[in-house]
Amino acid sequence: MKILLKSFFYFILIFIFEAENRNTKVMNKNLFTGPEPWEKWETKLVIYSILTGIALLIILGVIINSTILS
C-alpha cells in the first residue's frame, strides 16, 4: 500500500512538473513578439495618472496646511 501511494505521489509530481514545463515553453515563445498595439495609449494613461496623483497630493497638502496647521 505504501509503495502504491508513493508511486502515485511521484506520478502526480512528474505530471505537474511536465505541465509547468510546457506552459513555460509557450510563455517564452510568446514573450518577445513585439510591443502591444495599445502601448502608447497605456503609457500616456500611466503618466497622466501619476501626474494627477502628484497634483492632488500637493493640493491636499495646501488645504491641510491652510486649515489644520495654521
Protein Blocks (a to p, Z undefined) as FASTA:
>chain_A
ZZmmmmmmmmmmmmmmmmmmmmmmmmmmmmmnopcfklmmmmmmmmmmmmmmmmmmmmmm
mmmmmmmmZZ
